[in-house]
């Protein structure tokens, strides 16, 4: 009896992407359970395991799980075109569906962030005109097209939700924090960041609950 032939290994990009996704799902589920416990909600001790296959043609980056635990969001790049200057797009995978779906209007994606209620995604894309970036928002259910919120300089790329009504982005060129209405419109006057000793480097991560 001859031993069965070993299955062909999955592409490296897909294996790494899937591993990152499973790690992100595990961390997100753990964070969600901790949040429920801190709010006095009774949580079942039953173990839940989730596996989310990703098409081999997509290199997955920055996977995130929505706060309701129903949708995986990630940026992706086409493995058939790994040019150094290639910029990806946004993808969604609802856990009750089989398909990974690209989100329209997210080509040349630079960053994205989930809203506190998990129903919307804010994202930044390069403007086709060059030298500018666009701040956009789209509902997770994609019931409506992406909404254009604001335009800003190309050095503003990374976006975060400060609260349900406010988005923030950091200008690393002159250490200023810009706040934009989450429904669109002009930003508030920037917050000047100072440190001692100067110069110093500032990076935006996550907002505290308060």
N, C-alpha and C positions, 0 to 999 in steps of 0.2 A: 504494500500500500504506500503510495507516494504522499508525502506531506502536502497539504493544501498550500497553494501559492499565497504569499503574503500580499495583502492589499497595498496598492500603490499609495505612498505617503501623500498627504494633502499638501498643496503649495505652502511654502513657508509663510507668505503674507497672510494667507487665510488662517493658518494655525495660530499665528501670533495674534491676529485680529480676534479670533474666537476666544482665545485665552483671555485677552484683555476684556472682551465683552462679558465673559462669565465672571471675571473678577469684579467688574463694575456692577453687574447685577447683584452679586453677593453682597458687596458693600452697601449698595442702595437698599436692598432688602433689610440688611442689618440696621441701617440708619432709620428706615421706616418703622421697624419694630421698636427701636429705642424711643423714637418720637411718640409712638402710641403709648408705650409704657409710662413715659414721663407725663402724659396727659391723663393717666388713670384708666386707659382703655384696656380691657382684658384681651389678651392675644393668645391664640392657640399655640401650643408647643409643637404642633405637627411640622415636620420638616418638609420644605417645598424645594424641589430642584427644577431648574429651568435651563434648557439648552436652546439656543437661538442660532440656527445655521445661517451663515452669510454666503451669498454667491461667491464663487471662486474668483470672479472677475473684479471684485471690489476689495480694495485695501481699506479696512476699517480703521478709523482713528477716533479718539475721544468719545467712547460710548457712554451714554447717560440713560438712566431710567427715570421716567416721569414719576412724580410724587405719588400717583395712584397705583404705580406698579404695573400698568397695563401696556406701556409703549416704550420701546428702546429707540433712542435717537442717537445718531452718530454722523460724523463727517466721513466721507469716503472718496477715494481716488480710483480711477480706472487703471487696473493693472496692465492694460495694454498700452498705456501711455504714462510712463513714469519719468517724464522729462523733469529736470530740476525745477523749472518754473511752473509746473502744473499745479493748479489750484483745484480743490475738490468741490463737492456739493453736499447738501444735507440729505440724509436718508432717515426713514422711519420704518419701524417694524412693530406693528401691533401684535401683541402676544396671542390674540385670538385669531390671527390670520397667518397664512403661510408666506405671503409675498413681502419682500423688502421693497419699499416704494421711495423713489427719489422725490424730493419736495421741489415743486416748480419755483423758479425765480431765485434759486440758491446757488447758481453757478458762480465760480470765483469766490467761494465761501472763505472767510477769514476767521470767524469765531461765531459761537452761538451760546445761548443760555436759556434754561427753562424758567418759566414764571413760577412764583411761589405756589400758586394753586395747581400747577402742572397742566394747565389748559392751553398755554401759549408758548411759543418759542421766539425769542428775539435773536436776530443774527445780523452780521455785518458782511457785506460783499463788496468786492472791488467794482467801482463804476467804470463802465465801458469807455467813458470819456477820458479816463486816466487822471491820476493825481488826486482823486477824491474817493471816498468810501460812502456806502449807503447803509443806513440803519433801517432794518425791516422787522416786521412781526407777522407771524402766521399762527393760526390755531392748530393744535395738535390733530384735530379731526379733519383739518384741511377743508372745512365747509365753505370757507371764503379764500380768495387769493391772498398772497402776501401783501401786507399794508406797508407802504413807504412812510417811515416816521421822520427821518432827517437825513441830511447830507453833512459830512464833515471831512476834515483834512485826512490825508492818507496815513498820517502817523497815529490816528485814533483807530484801533483795530479790535481790541479786546472788550467785550461787553459783559456786564453783570446786572442782575436785578438787585436794586437796593431794597425795594419793597414792591407791593402790587402796583404802585402808581409811578415808580421811578426806575429808570435805567441809568447806569453809570459806566463811563469809560475813562481810561487814564491816558493822559498825554505824557509820555516818558521824555519828550524833548525838553519840556520846561516844567515838569512835575506839577501838573494841574489836573484836578479831577472834575470831569464834566458830568452834569446831571441832566437827563432828558426825560420829558414826560413819556410814559409808556403808551400813551394814546397818540403821540405825535405832537410836533410843535417845536418852538425855539427852546434851547437849553437855558438852564439857570446860569447866573454868573459863576465862573469856575472857582473851585476851591483851591487856593494856593497851598501846596505842600512844602513844608520847610523842615530842615533837619540840622542837627549839629553833631559832628562837624559836616560841612559840605565839601565836596559833592557826595551825594548818596543816590542809591537806586531804589525806585519804588515799583512794586508789582501788585496788581489788583488780584485778589483771590475770591473770597466770599464775604458777604455782609453778615454781621452778627444779627441774631433774631430781633434785637431791639433797635 
